[in-house]
Amino acid sequence: MGNGERRIGSGAGGSGAVTGDVSGALLFDLDGTLIHSDALHFEVFADFFAERGQVIDLDFYNANIHGRSNLDMFPAFFPDADAKALSDEKEARFRDRLSGRVPPMPGAEALLERAGKAGWQVGVVTNAPRDNAEHMLRAIGLRDAFDVLVIGEECARGKPDPEPYLAAMRALGVPPEVCIAFEDSPSGTRAARASGAYTVGIRSSASHDTLRAAGAHASVHDFTDAGMEDILARLARKAMS
């Protein structure tokens, strides 16, 4: 895995045809799913808004910012500003705060190893800008662990639209029914569910009820959760059928 990683952007992903040899695929969001990064994002956003005369708390962040792309979110709050410039500044600050090696979400490394042994492909599907995504993957030591990295802002539409997930499926040559998508935000969960993937919520910031309301078929605390066995067994059955 990883050495042949494909870069997916707008219009990429080939014809959308599914290959004859269909294995399973695990598709992962990044922030809050593979890495505990939400606290850092909140801190940066809180400083960012305060400098512009607005005070936000964690509830506001979770309801209005979490899981949304910067280019979708910033114009709503700062309509007279250059959204791209704001996004670049915010993400540079985030990368400055995320320095050195940090642990991935518990169980992530073991799950990726299990996927490799099972012959399942693995991908990252994120609304994070590419520089951030690669920075986070390096920080958790998984930069070369994935077959595809899909960046939402490089697609025609980002999450909550399903297009980033559909782009990953096209790149991997797998249909939705043999894909599991892991997401921690309601926005990302809606995208994954709309793509047709079996959608599993990660309860790193949102509750089971919130994730289920957004469309998750199931939820787990992290990748060590006992519920993962039934989830992976389902994929094994689908991939063999």
C-alpha positions as CSV (number, residue, x, y, z in Angstrom):
1,M,0.0,0.0,0.0
2,G,1.0,3.6,-0.4
3,N,3.8,3.5,-3.0
4,G,1.3,3.8,-5.9
5,E,-0.8,6.5,-4.2
6,R,-3.0,8.3,-6.7
7,R,-3.6,12.1,-6.6
8,I,-7.3,12.8,-7.2
9,G,-8.7,16.2,-8.1
10,S,-11.5,17.7,-10.1
11,G,-12.3,15.4,-13.1
12,A,-9.8,12.8,-11.9
13,G,-10.5,9.2,-11.1
14,G,-10.8,7.7,-14.6
15,S,-14.0,6.6,-16.3
16,G,-15.7,5.4,-13.1
17,A,-15.6,1.8,-14.2
18,V,-15.2,-0.9,-11.6
19,T,-12.5,-3.5,-12.2
20,G,-13.3,-7.1,-12.5
21,D,-11.4,-8.2,-9.4
22,V,-13.3,-6.4,-6.7
23,S,-11.9,-6.4,-3.2
24,G,-13.1,-4.4,-0.2
25,A,-12.0,-0.8,0.6
26,L,-11.7,1.2,3.8
27,L,-12.0,5.0,3.3
28,F,-11.0,7.3,6.1
29,D,-11.7,10.9,6.9
30,L,-8.6,12.5,8.4
31,D,-9.2,15.2,11.0
32,G,-10.9,13.6,14.1
33,T,-10.9,10.2,12.4
34,L,-7.2,9.2,11.9
35,I,-5.8,11.9,14.2
36,H,-7.2,13.8,17.3
37,S,-6.8,17.2,15.7
38,D,-10.1,18.9,16.5
39,A,-8.9,20.7,19.6
40,L,-6.1,22.3,17.7
41,H,-8.4,23.4,14.9
42,F,-10.8,24.9,17.5
43,E,-7.9,26.8,19.1
44,V,-6.8,28.2,15.8
45,F,-10.3,29.2,14.7
46,A,-11.1,30.8,18.1
47,D,-8.0,33.0,17.8
48,F,-8.8,33.7,14.2
49,F,-12.4,34.8,15.0
50,A,-11.3,36.8,18.1
51,E,-8.9,38.8,16.0
52,R,-11.8,39.8,13.8
53,G,-14.1,40.8,16.6
54,Q,-16.1,37.6,17.0
55,V,-16.1,35.2,20.0
56,I,-16.8,31.5,19.3
57,D,-17.1,28.6,21.7
58,L,-16.9,24.8,21.1
59,D,-20.6,24.5,20.5
60,F,-20.5,27.1,17.8
61,Y,-17.5,25.4,16.3
62,N,-19.2,22.0,16.2
63,A,-22.4,23.4,14.8
64,N,-21.0,25.8,12.2
65,I,-17.4,24.9,11.3
66,H,-16.5,21.3,12.1
67,G,-16.4,19.2,8.9
68,R,-16.9,22.1,6.5
69,S,-14.4,23.2,3.9
70,N,-12.8,26.6,4.6
71,L,-13.9,27.9,1.2
72,D,-17.5,27.0,2.0
73,M,-17.4,28.4,5.6
74,F,-15.3,31.6,5.5
75,P,-17.5,33.5,3.1
76,A,-20.5,33.0,5.4
77,F,-18.7,34.7,8.3
78,F,-16.3,37.1,6.5
79,P,-18.1,38.0,3.3
80,D,-15.9,41.0,2.5
81,A,-12.6,39.1,2.9
82,D,-10.6,36.9,0.5
83,A,-11.7,33.4,1.5
84,K,-8.7,31.7,0.0
85,A,-6.3,34.1,1.8
86,L,-8.1,33.5,5.1
87,S,-8.0,29.7,4.5
88,D,-4.2,29.7,3.7
89,E,-3.5,31.8,6.9
90,K,-5.6,29.6,9.1
91,E,-4.1,26.4,7.9
92,A,-0.5,27.7,8.1
93,R,-1.2,28.4,11.8
94,F,-2.7,24.9,12.3
95,R,0.4,23.3,10.8
96,D,2.6,25.4,13.0
97,R,0.8,24.1,16.1
98,L,0.9,20.5,14.9
99,S,4.6,19.8,15.1
100,G,6.5,16.6,15.6
101,R,5.2,13.1,15.8
102,V,1.7,12.5,17.3
103,P,-0.1,9.2,17.7
104,P,-2.8,8.2,15.2
105,M,-6.3,7.3,16.4
106,P,-6.1,4.2,18.6
107,G,-6.3,1.0,16.5
108,A,-5.6,2.8,13.2
109,E,-2.3,1.1,12.5
110,A,-3.6,-2.4,13.4
111,L,-6.6,-1.8,11.2
112,L,-4.4,-0.8,8.2
113,E,-2.3,-3.9,8.7
114,R,-5.4,-6.1,8.8
115,A,-6.7,-4.4,5.6
116,G,-3.4,-5.3,3.9
117,K,-3.6,-8.9,4.9
118,A,-7.2,-9.1,3.7
119,G,-6.4,-7.5,0.4
120,W,-8.6,-4.5,1.0
121,Q,-7.5,-1.2,-0.4
122,V,-7.4,1.9,1.8
123,G,-7.8,5.6,1.1
124,V,-8.1,9.0,2.8
125,V,-11.0,11.3,1.8
126,T,-10.7,14.7,3.5
127,N,-11.8,18.3,3.2
128,A,-8.4,19.4,4.6
129,P,-6.2,21.3,2.1
130,R,-3.5,19.1,0.6
131,D,-0.6,20.7,2.6
132,N,-2.5,20.0,5.8
133,A,-3.5,16.5,4.9
134,E,0.1,15.5,4.1
135,H,1.4,17.3,7.2
136,M,-1.0,15.3,9.4
137,L,-0.3,12.0,7.7
138,R,3.4,12.5,8.2
139,A,2.8,13.5,11.9
140,I,1.1,10.2,12.6
141,G,3.6,8.2,10.6
142,L,1.1,7.1,7.9
143,R,2.0,9.2,4.9
144,D,2.8,6.2,2.8
145,A,0.1,3.8,4.1
146,F,-2.7,4.6,1.7
147,D,-3.6,3.8,-1.9
148,V,-5.3,7.1,-2.6
149,L,-5.6,10.5,-1.1
150,V,-8.6,12.6,-2.1
151,I,-8.8,16.3,-1.3
152,G,-12.3,17.7,-1.2
153,E,-11.3,21.2,-2.5
154,E,-9.6,19.5,-5.5
155,C,-12.9,17.8,-6.5
156,A,-15.8,19.5,-8.3
157,R,-17.5,19.6,-4.9
158,G,-16.3,18.9,-1.4
159,K,-18.1,17.3,1.5
160,P,-21.0,17.2,2.4
161,D,-21.4,16.3,-1.3
162,P,-20.5,12.6,-1.9
163,E,-18.2,13.5,-4.8
164,P,-14.9,13.1,-2.9
165,Y,-15.9,9.6,-1.8
166,L,-17.1,8.7,-5.3
167,A,-13.8,9.9,-6.7
168,A,-11.9,7.6,-4.3
169,M,-14.1,4.7,-5.3
170,R,-13.4,5.4,-9.0
171,A,-9.7,5.6,-8.4
172,L,-9.7,2.3,-6.5
173,G,-12.0,0.6,-8.9
174,V,-14.5,-0.5,-6.2
175,P,-18.3,-0.1,-6.0
176,P,-19.9,1.5,-2.9
177,E,-21.3,-1.8,-1.6
178,V,-17.8,-3.1,-0.7
179,C,-16.6,0.2,0.9
180,I,-16.6,1.2,4.6
181,A,-16.3,4.9,5.2
182,F,-15.2,6.2,8.6
183,E,-16.2,9.8,9.6
184,D,-16.3,11.9,12.7
185,S,-18.4,14.9,11.6
186,P,-22.1,15.1,10.6
187,S,-21.0,16.8,7.3
188,G,-18.6,14.1,6.4
189,T,-21.1,11.4,7.5
190,R,-23.7,12.8,5.2
191,A,-21.2,12.7,2.3
192,A,-20.2,9.1,3.0
193,R,-23.7,7.9,3.4
194,A,-24.8,9.6,0.1
195,S,-21.9,7.9,-1.7
196,G,-23.4,4.5,-0.9
197,A,-20.6,3.3,1.4
198,Y,-21.4,1.6,4.7
199,T,-20.8,4.6,7.0
200,V,-19.3,4.3,10.4
201,G,-19.2,7.3,12.8
202,I,-16.1,7.9,15.0
203,R,-17.2,9.4,18.3
204,S,-14.2,11.6,18.7
205,S,-16.3,14.8,18.9
206,A,-19.9,13.9,18.0
207,S,-22.3,11.6,19.9
208,H,-23.7,8.3,18.6
209,D,-27.1,10.0,18.2
210,T,-25.7,12.9,16.2
211,L,-23.8,10.6,13.9
212,R,-26.7,8.3,13.4
213,A,-29.0,11.3,12.6
214,A,-26.5,12.4,9.9
215,G,-26.7,8.9,8.3
216,A,-24.1,6.7,10.0
217,H,-25.1,3.0,9.9
218,A,-23.1,2.4,13.1
219,S,-20.6,4.2,15.4
220,V,-17.5,3.3,17.4
221,H,-15.4,5.1,19.9
222,D,-12.2,4.4,17.9
223,F,-10.7,1.6,15.9
224,T,-10.2,-0.6,19.0
225,D,-13.9,-0.6,19.7
226,A,-15.4,-4.1,20.0
227,G,-18.0,-3.1,17.5
228,M,-15.3,-3.1,14.8
229,E,-15.4,-6.9,14.5
230,D,-19.0,-7.0,13.2
231,I,-18.3,-4.1,10.9
232,L,-15.3,-5.7,9.3
233,A,-17.0,-9.1,9.1
234,R,-19.7,-7.4,7.1
235,L,-17.2,-6.1,4.6
236,A,-15.5,-9.5,4.3
237,R,-18.8,-11.1,3.4
238,K,-19.6,-8.4,0.9
239,A,-16.2,-8.6,-0.7
240,M,-16.5,-12.4,-1.2
241,S,-20.1,-12.3,-2.6
